[in-house]
């Protein structure tokens, strides 16, 4: 009887180990996806900031030309 409970315990531990590995892999994937998305958003923000700077310069040029 004792031998069966040892096997059951090992089986439970192996199952928990597999589940933990799966959860950790999924978590790692989600973190990677979020990191990639953050980089995409940062790139978009940089583009928008550059466009804003360009428009600001153009507006100032137009104002100076009007004076």
Residue frames as qw, qx, qy, qz and C-alpha x, y, z in Angstrom:
[[0.000, 0.885, 0.465, 0.000, 0.00, 0.00, 0.00],
 [0.325, -0.777, 0.084, 0.532, 2.79, 2.38, 0.90],
 [0.430, -0.087, 0.582, 0.685, 4.44, 1.87, -2.49],
 [0.191, 0.646, 0.643, 0.364, 1.23, 2.98, -4.24],
 [0.154, -0.939, -0.250, 0.178, 1.00, 6.20, -2.24],
 [0.423, -0.537, 0.333, 0.649, 4.63, 7.01, -3.07],
 [0.346, 0.223, 0.665, 0.623, 3.89, 6.56, -6.77],
 [0.028, 0.832, 0.537, 0.135, 0.76, 8.69, -6.46],
 [0.301, -0.848, -0.026, 0.435, 2.76, 11.42, -4.72],
 [0.404, -0.283, 0.506, 0.707, 5.43, 11.33, -7.43],
 [0.245, 0.496, 0.694, 0.461, 2.73, 11.41, -10.10],
 [0.100, -0.917, -0.375, 0.090, 1.09, 14.42, -8.43],
 [0.372, -0.699, 0.195, 0.578, 4.44, 16.18, -8.17],
 [0.385, 0.008, 0.633, 0.671, 5.19, 15.49, -11.83],
 [0.131, 0.712, 0.627, 0.287, 1.77, 16.77, -12.86],
 [0.211, -0.920, -0.178, 0.278, 2.22, 19.93, -10.80],
 [0.433, -0.454, 0.396, 0.671, 5.68, 20.43, -12.29],
 [0.313, 0.310, 0.680, 0.586, 4.25, 20.12, -15.81],
 [0.014, -0.864, -0.497, -0.083, 1.44, 22.55, -14.99],
 [0.335, -0.813, 0.029, 0.476, 3.89, 25.03, -13.49],
 [0.423, -0.187, 0.535, 0.707, 6.13, 24.79, -16.53],
 [0.207, 0.577, 0.661, 0.433, 3.12, 25.42, -18.78],
 [0.153, -0.927, -0.324, 0.114, 2.03, 28.44, -16.76],
 [0.413, -0.654, 0.222, 0.594, 5.55, 29.86, -16.71],
 [0.391, 0.102, 0.625, 0.668, 5.89, 29.38, -20.47],
 [0.082, 0.757, 0.581, 0.287, 2.55, 31.11, -21.08],
 [0.292, -0.891, -0.140, 0.319, 3.51, 33.94, -18.74],
 [0.459, -0.385, 0.402, 0.692, 6.81, 34.36, -20.52],
 [0.298, 0.393, 0.656, 0.572, 5.00, 34.50, -23.87],
 [0.069, -0.892, -0.442, -0.061, 2.58, 37.16, -22.60],
 [0.390, -0.771, 0.070, 0.498, 5.43, 39.23, -21.21],
 [0.439, -0.099, 0.541, 0.710, 7.27, 39.01, -24.53],
 [0.173, 0.632, 0.626, 0.423, 4.16, 40.06, -26.45],
 [0.207, -0.927, -0.275, 0.151, 3.63, 43.03, -24.12],
 [0.459, -0.553, 0.264, 0.643, 7.25, 44.07, -24.46],
 [0.358, 0.194, 0.620, 0.671, 6.93, 43.95, -28.26],
 [0.016, 0.805, 0.546, 0.233, 3.70, 45.97, -28.11],
 [0.343, -0.844, -0.085, 0.404, 5.33, 48.57, -25.86],
 [0.436, -0.279, 0.440, 0.734, 8.16, 48.92, -28.37],
 [0.223, 0.502, 0.649, 0.526, 5.62, 49.39, -31.17],
 [0.153, -0.905, -0.396, 0.012, 3.82, 52.07, -29.18],
 [0.436, -0.667, 0.125, 0.591, 7.10, 53.84, -28.37],
 [0.385, 0.048, 0.562, 0.730, 7.94, 53.89, -32.06],
 [0.057, 0.717, 0.596, 0.358, 4.51, 55.35, -32.85],
 [0.309, -0.881, -0.213, 0.287, 4.94, 58.00, -30.15],
 [0.454, -0.417, 0.315, 0.721, 8.34, 58.97, -31.57],
 [0.268, 0.349, 0.623, 0.647, 6.85, 59.30, -35.05],
 [0.108, -0.847, -0.499, -0.147, 4.02, 61.46, -33.72],
 [0.413, -0.766, -0.036, 0.492, 6.42, 63.64, -31.75],
 [0.412, -0.150, 0.459, 0.773, 8.55, 64.17, -34.85],
 [0.118, 0.571, 0.629, 0.514, 5.49, 65.03, -36.91],
 [0.264, -0.882, -0.368, 0.130, 4.35, 67.42, -34.19],
 [0.445, -0.563, 0.162, 0.677, 7.76, 69.12, -34.16],
 [0.317, 0.152, 0.579, 0.735, 7.65, 69.45, -37.94],
 [0.037, -0.753, -0.580, -0.310, 4.16, 70.98, -37.82],
 [0.375, -0.821, -0.196, 0.384, 5.20, 73.36, -35.04],
 [0.411, -0.323, 0.337, 0.783, 8.15, 74.56, -37.11],
 [0.185, 0.395, 0.643, 0.629, 5.92, 74.96, -40.17],
 [0.172, -0.856, -0.487, -0.027, 3.34, 76.98, -38.20],
 [0.404, -0.709, 0.010, 0.578, 6.10, 79.23, -36.87],
 [0.358, -0.040, 0.507, 0.783, 7.42, 79.72, -40.41],
 [0.050, 0.629, 0.636, 0.444, 3.96, 80.65, -41.63],
 [0.295, -0.869, -0.324, 0.230, 3.51, 83.11, -38.77],
 [0.422, -0.520, 0.212, 0.712, 6.87, 84.70, -39.45],
 [0.276, 0.212, 0.613, 0.710, 6.06, 84.94, -43.18],
 [0.059, -0.775, -0.593, -0.210, 2.74, 86.61, -42.38],
 [0.345, -0.803, -0.171, 0.455, 4.42, 89.32, -40.33]]
